Amino acid sequence: MGLLDLFGKKDASKITKGVPFDIRTSFNPVRISAHRIDRCDLEIRIKNLESETVLTSLVIETGQGLGLEQMGIQKAKEIRIGYLGKGEEYTIIVPIWSNTSTNPGDAVVKVIGFVHYRTYAYVLNSVKKNLSLRIV
């Protein structure tokens, strides 16, 4: 019995070193219209690659001219998934909106997966994925 076991803490060193998640994404449809209100769905599949259950959350950030609601004001969103077991997969669909001020080109959408310790206030590890959404 170690000193940390007396206080109810666990060794999290192997979680902080490796890649904790496999994040797969897809847009449906694959592009979005410029200069008008349009929507596409971002499907996110996150799979736990760790050998134990982890507390998980996702953060989605949109680029210039896009939003996570129809008005285009909300640019970032945190989704608290909860505990993901070993090898467990979670799927979520997030709508992404364009508006009348959206210019044509490619916009960056960021998806960040976090592993937390005990509560959502403490972060052990994270995985970041940058996506490119075509605006026509």
C-alpha positions in Angstrom: 0.0 0.0 0.0 1.5 3.3 -1.1 1.2 6.7 0.4 -1.2 7.9 -2.3 -3.6 5.0 -1.6 -4.2 6.3 1.9 -5.7 9.5 0.4 -7.8 7.8 -2.2 -5.6 8.9 -5.1 -4.6 6.8 -8.1 -1.5 6.8 -10.3 -2.5 8.5 -13.5 0.9 8.7 -15.1 0.1 6.2 -17.9 -3.0 8.2 -18.9 -1.1 11.4 -19.2 1.5 10.0 -21.6 -0.4 8.2 -24.3 -3.2 9.0 -26.8 -6.4 8.6 -24.8 -9.0 8.7 -27.7 -9.6 7.8 -31.3 -11.7 10.7 -32.7 -13.4 10.1 -36.1 -15.4 12.9 -37.7 -17.6 13.4 -40.8 -19.7 16.3 -42.2 -23.1 15.7 -43.7 -23.4 17.3 -46.3 -19.7 17.8 -47.0 -20.0 21.5 -47.7 -22.1 24.5 -46.6 -23.5 27.5 -48.4 -22.0 31.0 -48.1 -24.0 34.2 -47.6 -27.2 32.5 -46.4 -28.5 30.5 -43.5 -27.5 26.9 -44.0 -26.7 23.9 -41.9 -24.5 20.8 -41.9 -24.1 18.1 -39.3 -20.8 17.2 -37.7 -20.8 13.6 -36.6 -18.2 12.9 -33.9 -17.3 9.4 -32.8 -14.9 9.2 -29.8 -13.5 5.9 -28.6 -11.6 5.3 -25.4 -8.2 3.7 -26.0 -7.2 3.6 -22.3 -7.1 0.5 -20.2 -9.6 1.9 -17.7 -12.7 4.0 -17.5 -12.1 7.8 -17.9 -14.2 10.9 -17.4 -14.6 12.5 -20.8 -15.6 15.8 -22.4 -15.5 17.3 -25.8 -15.1 20.9 -26.9 -16.1 22.1 -30.4 -14.9 25.4 -31.8 -16.0 26.9 -35.1 -14.1 29.2 -37.5 -14.9 32.7 -38.8 -18.4 33.0 -40.2 -19.8 29.8 -38.7 -21.7 29.1 -35.5 -23.2 26.3 -33.4 -26.7 27.8 -33.6 -28.6 29.6 -36.3 -27.7 33.2 -35.3 -24.0 32.4 -35.4 -23.2 33.9 -32.0 -22.1 30.8 -30.2 -18.6 29.7 -31.5 -17.7 27.1 -28.9 -19.5 24.4 -27.1 -18.5 21.9 -24.3 -20.2 18.5 -24.2 -19.7 16.6 -21.0 -19.9 12.9 -22.0 -19.3 11.3 -18.6 -17.4 8.1 -18.0 -16.3 6.1 -21.0 -15.3 2.5 -20.3 -12.4 0.6 -21.8 -13.0 0.4 -25.6 -16.3 2.1 -25.4 -17.4 4.4 -28.2 -19.7 7.5 -28.0 -21.3 9.2 -31.0 -22.8 12.7 -31.1 -24.1 14.9 -33.9 -23.5 18.7 -33.7 -25.2 21.1 -36.1 -22.9 23.8 -37.7 -24.6 26.8 -39.2 -23.6 29.4 -41.8 -25.3 32.8 -42.0 -25.4 35.9 -44.2 -21.9 37.1 -43.2 -20.2 33.7 -44.1 -17.7 34.1 -46.8 -16.7 31.3 -49.3 -13.5 29.4 -48.7 -12.4 26.8 -46.1 -13.2 27.2 -42.4 -11.5 25.5 -39.5 -13.5 23.5 -37.0 -11.7 22.3 -33.9 -12.6 19.2 -31.9 -10.8 18.6 -28.6 -11.3 15.6 -26.4 -10.3 15.8 -22.7 -9.6 13.2 -20.1 -10.5 14.5 -16.6 -9.4 13.6 -13.1 -12.3 13.2 -10.6 -14.3 16.3 -11.8 -14.4 18.3 -15.0 -12.2 21.0 -13.4 -9.0 18.9 -13.7 -7.5 17.8 -17.1 -5.1 14.9 -17.4 -4.8 14.6 -21.1 -6.3 15.8 -24.4 -6.5 15.1 -28.1 -7.0 17.9 -30.7 -8.3 17.5 -34.2 -8.6 20.3 -36.8 -11.2 19.9 -39.5 -11.7 21.8 -42.7 -15.2 22.6 -43.8 -15.7 23.8 -47.3 -17.9 26.9 -47.8 -19.2 27.5 -51.3 
